[in-house]
Amino acid sequence: MITYSLATIIVLVVALVVSMFKVLREYERAVVFLLGRFYEVKGPGLIIIVPVIQQMVRVDLRTIVLDVPTQDLITRDNVSVKVNAVVYFRVVDPKMAINNVENYLEATSQLAQTTLRSVLGQHELDELLSEREELNRDLQGILDQHTDNWGIKVANVEIKHVDLDDSMVRALARQAEAERSRRAKVIHATGELEASAKLREAAEVLNQSPNAVQLRYMQTLTEISNERTTTIVFPMPIDLVDKMASVMSTPTVKTTAKPNASAGDSETQ
């Protein structure tokens, strides 16, 4: 019995000594409590924890990728959408992460969900679709500010998907088509304006050189003529038409003959 008891004691002592030594990886830290009170943060490497008297909580310092579940929200212009996001954060102060919040993973997840609904609900649908970078920065700043007391640093927030119902998708398609049509009309009108300005400049240049107009007529005839042409086009100068119109519009002067003098007057003369 004595031998058995001694062997048991030796085994317990060895187990107790072995349990005192803990190995922490480079990305791990140990928050040590002494009789229930915070003692210190240890690690990485080999550390000693006195059994019964001290307790240890491991904390991972690597960046954690948190997938925010899909949230139903209503935008400022009363459009119902479903949005999900991803949050990248890490623990920078293990003491605060363990002592200031019960479960920092769950707390960060719930805070990300409520912040996503409240922030995105203040914007219109067009802003959700076109200004994601700015919205991501706003979300990251708000989350980082709220989690600072938990010893957590929010590195980045990314909005992954903005899901719309079928009716809204069709409405956006019609809006995009109308926008493309508007742009096409504006571009066409701009082209017509530039072309008219160039034509006016060309007309002024040709007006200064009448011979150049005749050369332009001949060039045009060369371009439109071919071997099978059965119609011959003779260009008529515009100034000739103007002269004919001015002649036709000139009023005709009518001359009346004077009556012959009476016989008495002739004899008297």
Rosetta blueprint (number, residue, H / E / L):
1 M L
2 I H
3 T H
4 Y H
5 S H
6 L H
7 A H
8 T H
9 I H
10 I H
11 V H
12 L H
13 V H
14 V H
15 A H
16 L H
17 V H
18 V H
19 S H
20 M H
21 F E
22 K E
23 V E
24 L E
25 R L
26 E L
27 Y L
28 E E
29 R E
30 A E
31 V E
32 V E
33 F E
34 L E
35 L L
36 G L
37 R E
38 F E
39 Y E
40 E E
41 V E
42 K E
43 G L
44 P L
45 G E
46 L E
47 I E
48 I E
49 I L
50 V L
51 P L
52 V L
53 I L
54 Q E
55 Q E
56 M E
57 V E
58 R E
59 V E
60 D E
61 L L
62 R L
63 T L
64 I E
65 V E
66 L E
67 D E
68 V E
69 P E
70 T E
71 Q E
72 D E
73 L E
74 I E
75 T L
76 R L
77 D L
78 N L
79 V L
80 S E
81 V E
82 K E
83 V E
84 N E
85 A E
86 V E
87 V E
88 Y E
89 F E
90 R E
91 V E
92 V L
93 D L
94 P H
95 K H
96 M H
97 A H
98 I H
99 N H
100 N L
101 V L
102 E L
103 N L
104 Y H
105 L H
106 E H
107 A H
108 T H
109 S H
110 Q H
111 L H
112 A H
113 Q H
114 T H
115 T H
116 L H
117 R H
118 S H
119 V H
120 L H
121 G L
122 Q L
123 H L
124 E L
125 L H
126 D H
127 E H
128 L H
129 L H
130 S H
131 E L
132 R H
133 E H
134 E H
135 L H
136 N H
137 R H
138 D H
139 L H
140 Q H
141 G H
142 I H
143 L H
144 D H
145 Q H
146 H H
147 T H
148 D H
149 N H
150 W H
151 G L
152 I E
153 K E
154 V E
155 A E
156 N E
157 V E
158 E E
159 I E
160 K E
161 H E
162 V E
163 D E
164 L L
165 D L
166 D H
167 S H
168 M H
169 V H
170 R H
171 A H
172 L H
173 A H
174 R H
175 Q H
176 A H
177 E H
178 A H
179 E H
180 R H
181 S H
182 R H
183 R H
184 A H
185 K H
186 V H
187 I H
188 H H
189 A H
190 T H
191 G H
192 E H
193 L H
194 E H
195 A H
196 S H
197 A H
198 K H
199 L H
200 R H
201 E H
202 A H
203 A H
204 E H
205 V H
206 L H
207 N H
208 Q H
209 S L
210 P H
211 N H
212 A H
213 V H
214 Q H
215 L H
216 R H
217 Y H
218 M H
219 Q H
220 T H
221 L H
222 T H
223 E H
224 I H
225 S L
226 N L
227 E L
228 R L
229 T L
230 T L
231 T L
232 I L
233 V L
234 F L
235 P L
236 M L
237 P L
238 I H
239 D H
240 L H
241 V H
242 D H
243 K H
244 M H
245 A H
246 S H
247 V H
248 M H
249 S H
250 T L
251 P L
252 T L
253 V L
254 K L
255 T L
256 T L
257 A L
258 K L
259 P L
260 N L
261 A L
262 S L
263 A H
264 G H
265 D H
266 S H
267 E H
268 T H
269 Q L
